[in-house]
């Protein structure tokens, strides 16, 4: 009997200590980088949820889907490129609301041809980058589907002669301005006013040419110059817009230092780059001997809210998430044949607290659910973004229970203490987080506090010392005079 009891106790203990189901099915490593830019593995911030196919939805298989968007009502829009249609899913992703493969254009039925991108405005109008038809189609997103307008054949002196307009990715701001990434367009993001007229380029990225490259081109022959890399602006790959109208645009960056911009209404990049000044994905090429070596190839960006945004790396199938100050929060995802891994990621979007991504090779929509670890980080960042420092500290303390070495958590606590004026604790946590910038601020404030608080004592001490010195001098002088007078009398 005692043997059976012992066996039952052991089984219960093993069950309690066993890893959860999520921990056993995550097909990728999760990590971040420390101050020294070393890879530090972390608990998974997100785990794979469902992989949703067109077959499972009852509409036939997807065919190389390329575009993804979430409407203001939570409906999910997929540009099913190879099938020349737009698929609209319920916000719980359990069913199809409608499939849009045609619309009435005047007295004829019109159809899409390889649509690559989709966007939904605040007024719930659907914008489709109808790539091979060389146009943007604007529809009322509800039932019935009605054509609002078609944007095509932009005219401007800024466009090269013979330019063929093939839009790929779209975003629409609160004023219904349309921002389009077009194939072969390196001058920047194309901007269209609500009426559909092209007004110019937005956020052009100038290529930095080194003095050596300038000298080399000056002394090169025409044939040699023709073989050299053209100094053309960097190409944009993905686009999203936040509620305030700031445009987040991902781009190709061979130097792997900045693969995303945050563009204000003037088209100026106002993004913050964080302590390590890097927004390029992976800091190091950790697979140098594999076919996936090289810098991250950021193919898309999504704004999650509260200043948090995520980048999708198609080269290694990873998702990088940053806060509004440009600090890397976590990295997860990977390539592979397992469920929840990518083969060819092409688009990403935020749906409530989840992240969803399209895989053009698997022909699936893959969902990622936040773990407690990931949710706490997001909550802490959101609280600080809203100015609730006290509650943010509580969340960061919970994060440290799950990952005691997470520098961003220590920095978050340190910043909260700094804001509240507790410079001593701010210095403690900022040192643990190895944040030199904010530690210097806390140190200077603490030094000034010490000077202010001890100034009366210092002044009193100086006064007493000066008085004592003056008294001693007087006594010494008087003694010297008396001594000299006595000698003369003798």
C-alpha positions in Angstrom: 0.0 0.0 0.0 2.8 2.4 0.9 4.5 1.6 -2.5 1.3 2.6 -4.4 1.0 5.8 -2.4 4.7 6.6 -3.1 4.1 5.9 -6.8 1.0 8.2 -6.9 2.9 11.0 -5.2 5.8 10.7 -7.7 3.4 10.8 -10.6 1.7 14.0 -9.3 5.1 15.6 -8.7 6.2 14.8 -12.3 2.9 16.1 -13.6 3.3 19.4 -11.7 6.9 19.9 -12.8 6.3 18.9 -16.4 6.5 21.6 -19.1 3.2 22.9 -20.4 1.9 22.0 -23.8 2.9 25.4 -25.2 6.5 24.8 -24.0 6.7 21.5 -25.9 5.2 22.7 -29.2 7.1 26.0 -29.7 9.2 25.2 -32.9 11.6 28.1 -32.4 13.9 29.8 -29.9 13.1 33.2 -28.4 15.8 35.6 -27.5 16.9 39.2 -27.1 20.3 41.0 -27.0 22.1 42.2 -23.9 24.2 45.4 -23.6 27.2 43.7 -25.1 25.0 42.6 -28.1 25.2 38.9 -27.1 22.2 36.7 -27.8 20.3 36.0 -24.6 17.6 33.3 -24.7 14.3 34.1 -23.1 11.0 32.5 -22.3 8.7 32.5 -25.4 6.8 35.8 -25.6 4.4 34.3 -28.1 3.5 30.7 -29.0 1.8 29.5 -32.2 -1.9 29.3 -32.2 -3.9 28.1 -35.2 -2.7 27.6 -38.8 -5.7 28.6 -41.0 -5.9 27.4 -44.6 -8.4 28.1 -47.3 -9.3 24.4 -47.3 -10.2 24.5 -43.6 -12.3 27.6 -44.3 -14.2 25.8 -47.0 -13.2 28.2 -49.9 -10.4 26.1 -51.5 -6.7 26.5 -50.9 -5.1 29.9 -50.8 -2.6 30.6 -53.6 0.5 32.6 -52.7 -1.3 35.1 -50.5 0.6 38.4 -50.1 -1.5 41.0 -48.3 -3.0 41.2 -44.8 -5.0 43.9 -43.0 -7.3 44.2 -40.0 -10.3 46.5 -40.2 -11.6 48.8 -37.5 -14.3 46.3 -36.7 -11.7 43.5 -36.3 -12.5 41.7 -39.6 -9.4 40.3 -41.3 -8.7 40.8 -45.0 -6.4 38.6 -47.0 -5.1 39.3 -50.5 -5.3 35.8 -52.0 -3.0 36.9 -54.8 -2.8 33.7 -56.9 -6.6 33.2 -56.8 -7.2 36.9 -57.7 -9.5 37.5 -54.7 -9.9 39.1 -51.3 -11.0 36.9 -48.5 -12.6 38.4 -45.4 -12.5 36.5 -42.1 -14.4 36.9 -38.9 -12.4 38.5 -36.1 -12.1 35.2 -34.3 -10.8 33.7 -37.5 -13.3 30.8 -37.4 -15.2 31.5 -40.6 -15.4 33.5 -43.8 -17.5 36.6 -43.9 -17.3 37.0 -47.7 -15.0 36.4 -50.7 -14.6 39.3 -53.1 -13.4 38.3 -56.5 -15.5 40.7 -58.6 -17.4 44.0 -58.3 -19.7 46.0 -60.5 -17.8 48.7 -62.4 -20.4 50.7 -64.3 -22.3 48.4 -66.5 -19.8 45.6 -66.4 -18.4 43.1 -63.9 -14.8 43.8 -63.0 -12.3 41.4 -61.5 -8.9 41.6 -59.7 -5.7 40.4 -61.2 -3.0 39.4 -58.7 -3.9 41.7 -55.8 -0.9 42.1 -53.5 -1.9 44.5 -50.8 -5.0 45.5 -48.8 -5.8 48.2 -46.3 -9.0 49.3 -44.6 -9.8 53.0 -43.7 -11.4 54.3 -40.5 -14.6 54.7 -42.5 -14.5 51.0 -43.3 -13.6 51.3 -46.9 -11.5 48.6 -48.5 -8.4 49.6 -50.5 -7.0 46.9 -52.8 -3.6 47.1 -54.5 -4.8 45.4 -57.8 -1.2 45.0 -59.0 -1.4 43.5 -62.4 -4.4 45.6 -63.3 -2.1 48.6 -62.4 -4.6 50.3 -60.1 -5.9 50.8 -56.6 -9.5 49.7 -56.2 -11.6 51.3 -53.4 -14.7 49.5 -52.3 -17.3 49.8 -49.5 -16.2 46.9 -47.2 -19.7 45.9 -46.2 -22.5 44.1 -48.1 -23.2 44.6 -50.9 -19.7 45.3 -52.2 -19.9 48.7 -54.0 -17.2 50.4 -56.0 -16.2 53.8 -54.6 -13.4 54.8 -57.0 -10.4 53.5 -58.9 -6.9 55.1 -58.6 -4.8 54.5 -61.7 -2.3 56.0 -64.2 -0.8 58.7 -61.9 0.4 61.7 -63.8 3.2 64.0 -62.6 6.4 65.6 -63.8 8.0 63.7 -60.9 7.4 60.4 -62.5 9.7 59.0 -65.2 8.4 58.7 -68.7 6.9 55.3 -69.3 6.4 54.6 -65.6 4.0 51.7 -65.1 2.0 51.9 -61.8 1.9 48.6 -60.1 1.0 49.0 -56.4 2.1 46.4 -53.9 1.4 47.5 -50.4 -1.0 50.2 -49.0 -1.9 52.2 -46.0 -4.7 54.8 -45.4 -4.5 57.4 -42.7 -7.3 59.1 -40.7 -7.7 61.7 -43.5 -8.1 59.0 -46.2 -4.8 59.8 -47.8 -3.4 56.8 -49.5 0.2 55.7 -49.2 1.3 53.1 -51.8 4.5 51.1 -52.3 4.8 50.5 -56.0 7.0 47.9 -57.8 10.2 49.4 -59.1 9.6 52.7 -57.4 12.7 53.7 -55.4 12.0 57.4 -55.0 9.8 56.7 -52.0 6.2 56.0 -51.0 3.6 57.3 -53.4 1.0 59.6 -51.8 -2.6 60.1 -53.1 -5.1 62.6 -51.8 -8.7 61.3 -51.0 -9.8 62.3 -54.5 -7.2 59.9 -56.0 -4.7 62.4 -57.4 -1.0 61.7 -57.0 0.7 64.4 -55.0 4.3 63.3 -54.6 6.7 61.0 -52.7 6.9 60.4 -49.0 9.8 59.4 -46.8 12.5 58.9 -49.5 15.6 57.2 -48.1 18.8 58.7 -49.4 21.7 56.4 -49.9 24.8 57.5 -48.0 27.9 57.4 -50.4 31.3 57.2 -48.8 34.2 59.5 -49.9 36.0 56.4 -51.3 33.0 55.5 -53.5 32.8 59.1 -54.8 36.6 59.0 -55.6 36.3 55.5 -57.2 33.5 56.5 -59.5 35.4 59.7 -60.5 38.4 57.7 -61.7 36.5 54.7 -63.1 35.9 54.1 -66.8 32.3 54.1 -68.1 32.4 50.4 -68.4 33.5 50.0 -64.8 30.9 52.4 -63.6 28.2 50.4 -65.4 29.2 47.3 -63.5 29.1 49.1 -60.1 26.1 49.2 -57.8 23.7 52.0 -58.7 23.4 54.6 -55.9 19.6 54.6 -55.8 17.4 55.1 -52.7 16.4 52.1 -50.6 13.3 50.2 -51.5 10.3 50.0 -49.1 8.8 46.6 -48.4 5.9 47.1 -45.9 3.7 49.8 -44.5 1.3 50.5 -41.6 -0.3 53.6 -40.0 -0.9 54.4 -36.4 -4.0 56.2 -35.0 -2.2 59.6 -35.1 -1.3 59.3 -38.8 2.3 58.4 -38.4 3.5 56.0 -41.1 5.6 53.0 -40.2 7.4 51.7 -43.3 9.8 48.8 -43.4 12.7 48.9 -45.9 15.7 46.9 -47.2 18.8 47.7 -45.3 22.0 46.0 -46.3 23.8 47.4 -43.3 21.2 45.9 -41.0 21.0 49.0 -38.8 17.6 50.6 -39.6 15.0 48.6 -41.4 12.0 50.7 -40.4 11.0 54.3 -40.4 8.3 56.3 -38.5 7.3 59.1 -40.8 5.5 62.2 -39.6 3.1 64.1 -41.8 6.0 66.0 -43.4 7.6 62.7 -44.4 10.4 63.1 -41.9 11.7 60.1 -40.1 11.2 60.6 -36.3 11.7 57.1 -35.1 13.9 56.5 -32.0 16.7 54.0 -32.2 17.1 52.9 -28.6 20.3 52.4 -26.6 22.1 50.3 -29.2 20.8 52.5 -32.1 19.8 49.5 -34.1 16.4 48.7 -35.8 17.7 46.3 -38.4 16.6 42.9 -36.9 19.4 40.5 -36.0 22.5 42.2 -34.7 24.8 39.3 -35.7 24.8 36.8 -38.5 24.5 33.7 -36.3 24.1 31.4 -39.3 27.1 32.3 -41.3 27.5 28.9 -42.9 23.8 28.5 -43.9 21.9 29.7 -46.9 20.0 32.1 -44.6 23.1 34.1 -43.7 23.2 37.9 -44.1 21.3 40.7 -42.6 17.6 40.4 -41.7 15.3 41.0 -44.7 12.5 42.9 -43.2 9.5 42.4 -45.4 6.6 44.0 -43.4 5.8 46.0 -40.3 2.7 46.2 -38.0 1.8 48.7 -35.3 0.4 47.0 -32.3 -0.5 50.1 -30.2 1.0 51.9 -27.2 4.1 52.7 -29.3 4.8 49.0 -29.9 5.6 47.7 -33.4 6.7 44.4 -34.9 8.9 43.7 -37.9 8.8 40.5 -40.0 12.0 39.0 -41.2 11.5 36.8 -44.3 15.1 35.6 -44.4 15.0 33.7 -41.1 11.3 33.8 -40.3 11.6 35.9 -37.2 9.4 38.6 -35.6 11.2 41.5 -33.9 9.2 43.7 -31.5 10.3 47.2 -30.4 8.9 49.9 -28.1 8.3 53.6 -28.8 11.9 54.4 -27.7 13.4 51.9 -30.1 14.3 49.2 -27.5 14.2 45.6 -28.6 11.6 43.8 -26.5 11.8 40.2 -27.8 12.5 38.1 -30.8 10.6 34.9 -31.7 9.8 32.7 -34.8 11.8 30.7 -37.3 11.8 28.8 -40.5 10.9 25.1 -40.6 8.4 22.4 -41.5 6.8 22.2 -38.0 3.4 23.8 -37.3 3.9 27.4 -36.2 7.1 27.8 -38.2 7.4 29.7 -41.5 8.5 28.7 -44.9 7.9 32.0 -46.7 6.5 34.8 -44.4 5.2 37.8 -46.4 2.9 39.8 -44.2 2.1 40.5 -40.5 -0.7 42.3 -38.7 -1.9 42.8 -35.1 -5.3 41.4 -34.1 -6.3 42.3 -30.6 -3.5 40.9 -28.4 -2.5 38.4 -31.1 -0.1 38.6 -34.0 -1.1 37.0 -37.3 1.1 36.4 -40.3 0.8 35.1 -43.8 2.9 32.3 -45.3 2.9 32.4 -49.1 4.5 28.9 -49.3 2.3 27.1 -46.8 -0.7 29.1 -48.1 -1.8 29.6 -44.5 -2.5 32.3 -42.0 -0.5 31.6 -38.8 -1.6 33.0 -35.5 0.6 33.7 -32.4 -0.8 34.0 -28.9 1.0 36.0 -26.2 2.3 34.0 -23.2 2.2 35.5 -19.7 5.8 36.6 -20.2 5.0 38.4 -23.5 1.7 39.9 -22.2 3.4 41.3 -19.1 6.1 43.0 -21.2 3.5 44.5 -23.5 1.4 45.7 -20.5 4.4 47.3 -18.8 5.4 49.1 -22.0 1.8 50.3 -22.5 1.5 51.6 -18.9 4.7 53.6 -19.2 3.5 54.9 -22.6 0.3 56.1 -20.9 2.3 57.6 -17.9 1.2 55.0 -15.3 4.7 54.5 -13.9 3.7 52.9 -10.6 1.7 50.1 -12.1 4.4 49.6 -14.8 6.9 48.8 -12.0 4.6 46.1 -10.7 4.4 44.5 -14.2 8.2 44.7 -14.6 8.7 43.1 -11.3 6.5 40.2 -12.4 8.6 40.0 -15.6 11.8 39.7 -13.6 10.3 36.7 -11.8 10.1 35.0 -15.2 13.4 36.3 -16.5 15.6 37.8 -13.9 18.3 38.8 -16.4 16.0 40.8 -18.7 17.8 44.2 -19.0 14.7 46.0 -20.5 12.8 45.1 -17.3 15.4 46.6 -15.0 15.6 49.7 -17.3 11.8 50.0 -17.2 11.8 50.0 -13.4 14.8 52.4 -13.3 13.0 54.8 -15.6 9.9 54.7 -13.4 11.9 55.5 -10.3 13.6 58.3 -12.2 10.3 59.8 -13.1 9.1 59.6 -9.5 12.3 61.3 -8.3 13.8 58.2 -6.5 17.2 58.6 -8.1 19.0 56.2 -5.8 16.7 53.2 -6.8 16.8 54.5 -10.4 20.6 54.3 -10.4 20.4 50.8 -9.0 18.1 49.4 -11.6 19.5 51.3 -14.5 22.9 49.9 -13.6 21.4 46.4 -13.7 19.9 47.3 -17.1 23.2 48.8 -18.3 21.5 51.9 -19.6 24.2 54.5 -19.6 22.1 57.4 -20.9 19.4 57.2 -18.2 21.9 56.2 -15.5 23.8 59.4 -16.2 20.7 61.4 -15.8 19.9 59.7 -12.5 23.5 60.2 -11.3 23.5 63.9 -12.0 20.1 64.4 -10.3 21.3 62.5 -7.3 24.5 64.5 -7.1 22.6 67.7 -7.3 20.3 66.5 -4.6 23.3 65.8 -2.3 24.7 69.2 -3.0 21.4 71.0 -2.3 20.7 69.0 0.9 24.3 69.4 2.3 24.9 72.9 1.2 23.8 74.5 4.6 26.1 72.2 6.5 28.9 72.8 4.0 28.4 76.6 4.3 28.3 76.4 8.1 31.4 74.3 8.2 33.2 76.7 5.9 32.1 79.7 8.0 33.3 78.0 11.2 36.6 77.0 9.6 37.1 80.6 8.4 36.3 82.0 11.8 38.6 79.6 13.5 41.4 80.4 11.1 40.8 84.1 11.7 40.8 83.7 15.5 44.0 81.5 15.3 45.7 84.1 13.1 44.8 86.9 15.6 46.1 85.0 18.5 49.3 84.1 16.7 49.7 87.7 15.7 49.1 89.0 19.2 51.5 86.5 20.7 54.2 87.5 18.2 53.7 91.2 19.0 54.0 90.5 22.7 57.1 88.5 22.2 58.8 91.2 20.2 57.8 93.9 22.7 59.3 91.9 25.5 62.6 91.5 23.7 62.9 95.2 23.0 62.2 96.0 26.7 65.1 93.7 27.7 
